[in-house]
Amino acid sequence: MAEKLKIYEHPLSGHAHRVVLFTGLVGIEHERITIDLLAGEHKQDPYLTVNPTGQVPAIRDGDVILSDSNAILVYLARSYAPDWLPDDPLTMARIQRYLSLAAGELRNGPAQARIANLFGLEIDREKASETAIWLFCLLEEELKDRTWLVQERPTIADVALYGYIAHAPEGGIAIDPYPAMCQWLKRVEALPGFTPIPASKIGLAA
């Protein structure tokens, strides 16, 4: 019997949630292994033998060990659910654009603000807020006439952007002013197999 896919994650990590969310949506059997970020487990052996960069998530799929949440989404989609990453050049390019936004503006905006609140990190909050608002305005305009980000069904682009946008209020960044974007979030949450990010203390108090 083949081993289950192993996901090394932390429950509150939006990057790790992308992988957990995708496996639920497409029905990939997996085992979740929690890495204690607050205890620094991600910077110690034996986890560093899995991911030398000391970050979550990472996966082990048989002989394949892979890190970086967006790279993992690409691998899992092409391996298990290619409809989520079609191989025609234009669709792939459009999906890559959103993966770049996830690694850039999403990470430097709403993700940074949320992490700062959750873990007490010092950041440039004004810059993070400005970056988030710029991104949300872009997505609001693009989602006014679309059901999903790229095509008429969800792709890994939707998975990559969902978590940190849905939990932006935990970083003090409002999402209510963007109704089209909020409707898109609800569509993701209505997908069969959807897995939420657990509520943090900040989220529960909001």
C-alpha positions in Angstrom: 0.0 0.0 0.0 1.3 3.4 -1.0 2.1 5.8 1.9 -0.2 8.7 2.4 1.0 12.2 1.3 2.6 13.8 4.4 2.0 17.6 4.9 4.3 19.4 7.3 2.3 22.4 8.5 1.2 24.7 11.3 -2.6 25.1 11.7 -2.5 28.9 11.6 -0.1 29.2 8.6 -1.9 30.6 5.6 0.9 29.2 3.4 0.4 25.7 4.8 -3.4 26.1 4.6 -3.1 26.4 0.8 -1.9 22.8 0.7 -4.3 21.5 3.3 -7.2 23.2 1.5 -6.3 21.8 -1.9 -5.9 18.2 -0.7 -9.4 18.5 0.8 -11.0 20.0 -2.3 -9.6 17.3 -4.6 -9.7 14.4 -2.2 -6.1 13.5 -1.7 -5.6 11.3 1.3 -2.9 12.8 3.5 -1.4 12.9 7.0 -0.8 16.3 8.6 2.3 16.7 10.7 2.2 19.8 12.9 5.5 21.8 13.2 5.6 24.0 16.3 6.6 27.3 14.9 6.5 29.1 18.3 9.0 26.5 19.7 11.3 27.0 16.7 10.8 23.4 15.5 10.9 24.6 11.9 14.5 25.7 12.4 15.8 22.5 14.0 16.5 18.9 13.0 14.8 16.6 12.0 12.5 19.1 10.1 15.5 20.8 8.5 16.2 17.5 6.7 12.8 17.8 5.1 13.0 21.5 4.3 16.4 23.1 4.7 14.9 26.6 4.4 13.1 26.1 7.7 9.7 27.1 6.6 6.3 25.5 6.4 4.7 23.9 4.5 6.6 21.0 3.0 5.3 17.7 1.7 6.6 14.1 1.3 4.9 12.2 -1.5 6.7 8.8 -1.8 10.2 9.7 -2.8 9.3 13.3 -3.6 10.1 16.0 -0.9 9.0 19.5 -1.9 8.6 22.9 -0.2 7.1 26.3 -1.1 3.3 26.3 -1.0 2.8 27.5 -4.6 5.3 24.9 -5.9 3.5 22.3 -4.0 0.1 23.4 -5.5 1.6 23.1 -9.0 3.0 19.6 -8.2 -0.2 18.3 -6.6 -2.5 19.7 -9.3 -0.5 18.2 -12.2 -0.1 14.9 -10.3 -3.6 14.4 -8.9 -6.1 16.9 -10.3 -4.9 18.5 -13.6 -8.2 20.3 -14.1 -7.0 22.7 -11.4 -4.0 23.6 -13.5 -4.8 23.2 -17.2 -1.8 22.9 -19.5 -2.9 25.3 -22.2 -0.3 28.2 -22.3 -2.7 31.1 -21.7 -4.5 29.5 -18.8 -1.2 28.5 -17.2 0.1 32.1 -17.6 -3.0 33.6 -16.0 -2.7 31.2 -13.1 1.0 32.0 -12.7 0.1 35.7 -12.5 -2.0 35.0 -9.4 0.6 32.8 -7.9 3.0 35.7 -8.3 0.5 38.0 -6.6 0.3 35.4 -3.8 4.0 35.3 -3.3 4.3 39.1 -3.6 1.6 41.6 -2.7 -0.5 39.0 -0.8 2.4 38.0 1.4 3.7 41.5 1.9 0.2 43.0 2.6 -2.5 41.1 4.4 -0.3 38.1 5.3 2.3 40.3 7.0 -0.3 42.3 8.9 -1.9 39.1 10.2 1.4 37.5 11.2 2.4 40.7 13.0 -0.8 40.5 15.1 -0.7 36.8 15.7 2.9 36.6 16.7 3.8 40.1 17.8 6.2 40.9 15.0 7.3 44.5 14.2 6.4 45.5 10.6 5.7 48.6 8.6 1.9 48.4 9.2 1.2 51.4 6.9 3.0 49.8 4.0 1.3 46.4 4.6 -2.1 48.1 4.7 -1.4 50.0 1.5 -0.3 46.9 -0.3 -3.4 45.0 0.9 -5.7 47.7 -0.2 -4.0 47.9 -3.6 -4.4 44.1 -4.1 -8.0 44.1 -2.9 -9.0 46.9 -5.3 -7.4 45.0 -8.1 -9.2 41.8 -7.2 -12.5 43.6 -6.7 -12.4 45.0 -10.2 -11.4 41.6 -11.7 -14.0 39.7 -9.9 -17.0 41.9 -10.8 -17.7 39.9 -13.9 -16.1 36.6 -12.9 -17.1 33.7 -10.8 -13.5 32.5 -10.3 -10.1 34.2 -10.8 -9.0 32.5 -14.1 -11.8 30.5 -15.7 -15.3 29.2 -15.2 -14.2 26.8 -12.5 -11.8 27.1 -9.7 -8.0 26.6 -10.2 -5.0 26.7 -7.9 -5.0 30.5 -8.3 -8.2 30.6 -6.1 -6.6 28.3 -3.6 -3.4 30.3 -3.4 -5.1 33.6 -2.7 -8.0 32.5 -0.5 -6.6 32.1 3.0 -4.8 35.3 3.7 -7.6 37.3 2.2 -10.3 35.6 4.2 -8.3 36.2 7.4 -7.1 39.7 6.5 -9.3 41.1 9.4 -7.0 39.3 11.8 -4.3 41.8 10.6 -6.6 44.7 11.0 -7.4 45.0 7.3 -11.1 45.1 6.4 -12.5 43.1 3.5 -16.2 44.3 3.7 -15.5 47.2 1.3 -14.9 44.7 -1.5 -18.3 42.9 -2.1 -17.3 41.0 -5.3 -14.2 39.7 -3.5 -16.2 38.7 -0.5 -18.7 36.8 -2.7 -15.7 35.0 -4.3 -14.5 34.0 -0.8 -18.0 32.5 -0.1 -17.8 30.5 -3.3 -14.5 29.0 -2.2 -16.0 28.2 1.2 -19.0 26.5 -0.4 -16.8 24.0 -2.4 -17.1 20.4 -1.4 -14.1 19.4 0.8 -13.4 22.9 1.9 -11.2 23.1 5.0 -11.1 26.4 7.0 -8.1 27.8 8.8 -8.7 27.4 12.6 -9.8 30.6 14.3 -7.0 32.3 16.2 -7.4 34.1 19.5 -7.5 37.4 17.4 -10.1 35.9 15.1 -12.3 34.7 18.0 -12.1 38.1 19.6 -13.0 40.0 16.3 
